[in-house]
């Protein structure tokens, strides 16, 4: 089992110095990261909020906190409020799912090598979007909301109501005084906000086929590049995951030069991380499976 991936020096989140041993760094970059163990450890005595602890650790390990000189207090406040925006009673789409997806994205960026082919602001956008991608989810899917003419569906014209709400909550927090970690001259704020929204909206399963077709078209147009180092997205196979990315061109130059294709890859990365738990170790997968069954049962039984 993976050791606890993050720990706090004094048990405090705000302004605390995160302890990061080589083993902990390795765990943050591992496909076998155990978000449930991290949660148990924090609740068992470290007195930390999981999203604040894990989120800051991911930003530090990815070099983003240092690159953008992110304010620790603002970042901790943003992450703390983001956790509160998740509905604690929801069994699957809660803050632990947000952390798990963000850590899986971090795996793609670090162990997978994808981060080497992205701009720093794109990596920051992807991590923030992963953490926030289900904020406010109350355990009912878009089909249900649209079918019953829920006010949220009406507000967003029956188009990805949940994902629009998640993105809205993220943006609202990012402009809230004290949580505005992007209010920094080194951060291209407009670009980050735009990409965060695009990535979160891209997690709607209704768009999966379209996005996959776009990605395959981008891959096809870059087939001529067959030399060079192995594509970073092949790393999934190396750690026992899916072989889906084996069809990517072997060279990586196309990622660096083609911003539009890179955005497609970033959307695919978040979407893949969002549905990755069946590919994780059995103990983690079965825990998530139990949780989603409970959530679906609640929806089918009838929300109150």
Buried (B, 14 or more C-beta within 10 A) or exposed (E): EBBBBBBBEEEEBEEBEBEBEEEBBBBBBBBBBBBEBBBEBBEEEBEBBBBBBBBBBBBBBBEBBEBBEBBBBBBBBBBBBBBBBBBEEBBBBBBBBBBBBBBBBBBBBBBBBBBBBBBBBBBBBBBBBBBBBBBBBBBBBBEBBBEEEBEBBEEBEBEBBBBBBBBBBBBEBBEEEEBBBBEBEEBBBEBBBEBBBBBBBBBBBEBBEEBBEBBEEBBEEBEEBEEEEBBBBBBBBEEEBEEBBEEBBBBBBBBEEBEEBBBBBBBBBBBBBBEBBEBBBEEBBEBBBEBBEBBBEBBEEEEE
